[in-house]
Amino acid sequence: MQVEKRVKELVEEKIADRPELFLVEVKMLPNNKLIIHVDGDEGISIQDCAAISRHVGFHLEEENAIEQAYNLEVSSPGVGEALKLARQYHKNIGRDLSVKLAGGDKKEGKLLSVGENSLTIEEKVKEKGKKVQLVENTIGLENITEVKVLISFK
């Protein structure tokens, strides 16, 4: 969609001088809700989200890019959102992940490292009658369908 392409350009323009920030995704929903997810290597502030919203909103209005009324939402990806970019994996090293594999299997473990085409997690594996062991498991990105950060309330 043209609107999404233009919005990506506007966001990239606004954060061009902020190398720690990056665009995750732009979605225009059928109910005319425009969602922009932006993140940062150390997170993103409300002030940054507001500045991006003002910049994008101003230019969309100036260009009359969206003919009907719309709702613009700029935020970081939500807690339950799947990770979409390699850059998001790097900022979550040390956290527990849920990894869905192409074959339908699911792995859970602490993210130890991220390679160019893989990620390595430390899984807790329990074998019959034995205590739980920690096993390093390297998974090729091509075998992964979804990765989410597990939230702990301990």
Backbone hydrogen bonds, N-H to C=O, Kabsch-Sander energy under -0.5 kcal/mol:
donor,donor_aa,acceptor,acceptor_aa,energy
5,K,1,M,-1.7
6,R,2,Q,-2.6
7,V,3,V,-2.7
8,K,4,E,-2.3
9,E,5,K,-2.0
10,L,6,R,-2.3
11,V,7,V,-2.7
12,E,8,K,-2.7
13,E,9,E,-2.3
14,K,10,L,-2.1
15,I,11,V,-2.3
16,A,12,E,-0.5
16,A,13,E,-0.6
18,R,15,I,-2.3
21,L,18,R,-2.3
22,F,39,D,-3.0
24,V,37,H,-2.9
25,E,37,H,-1.5
27,K,35,I,-2.8
29,L,27,K,-0.7
29,L,33,K,-2.9
32,N,29,L,-1.7
34,L,32,N,-0.6
34,L,71,N,-3.2
35,I,27,K,-3.4
35,I,33,K,-0.7
36,I,73,E,-2.9
37,H,25,E,-2.7
38,V,36,I,-0.6
38,V,75,S,-2.3
39,D,22,F,-2.9
41,D,20,E,-2.4
42,E,43,G,-0.6
43,G,40,G,-1.9
49,C,45,S,-2.0
50,A,46,I,-2.6
51,A,47,Q,-2.4
52,I,48,D,-2.3
53,S,49,C,-2.4
54,R,50,A,-2.6
55,H,51,A,-2.3
56,V,52,I,-2.9
57,G,53,S,-2.9
58,F,54,R,-2.6
59,H,55,H,-2.1
60,L,56,V,-2.6
61,E,57,G,-2.2
62,E,58,F,-2.6
63,E,59,H,-2.4
64,N,60,L,-0.5
64,N,61,E,-0.8
65,A,60,L,-2.1
67,E,65,A,-0.5
71,N,32,N,-2.3
73,E,34,L,-2.9
73,E,71,N,-0.5
75,S,36,I,-2.4
81,E,78,G,-1.5
83,L,147,V,-3.2
88,Q,85,L,-1.2
89,Y,85,L,-1.1
90,H,86,A,-1.8
91,K,87,R,-1.4
92,N,88,Q,-0.6
92,N,89,Y,-1.4
93,I,90,H,-1.3
94,G,111,L,-3.0
95,R,92,N,-2.1
97,L,109,G,-3.1
98,S,148,K,-2.8
99,V,107,K,-3.5
100,K,98,S,-0.5
100,K,146,E,-3.0
101,L,105,D,-3.1
102,A,143,N,-2.7
104,G,101,L,-2.2
107,K,99,V,-2.8
109,G,97,L,-1.8
110,K,122,E,-1.8
111,L,95,R,-2.8
112,L,110,K,-0.6
112,L,120,T,-3.2
113,S,120,T,-1.4
115,G,118,S,-3.2
119,L,139,I,-2.1
120,T,113,S,-2.7
121,I,137,N,-2.6
122,E,110,K,-2.5
123,E,121,I,-0.7
123,E,135,V,-3.0
124,K,108,E,-0.5
125,V,123,E,-0.7
125,V,133,Q,-3.5
127,E,125,V,-0.6
127,E,131,K,-0.6
130,K,127,E,-2.3
133,Q,125,V,-3.2
135,V,123,E,-2.9
135,V,133,Q,-0.6
137,N,121,I,-2.9
139,I,119,L,-3.1
139,I,137,N,-0.5
141,L,117,N,-2.9
143,N,140,G,-2.0
144,I,141,L,-1.5
145,T,100,K,-2.7
146,E,100,K,-1.3
148,K,98,S,-2.3
150,L,96,D,-3.0
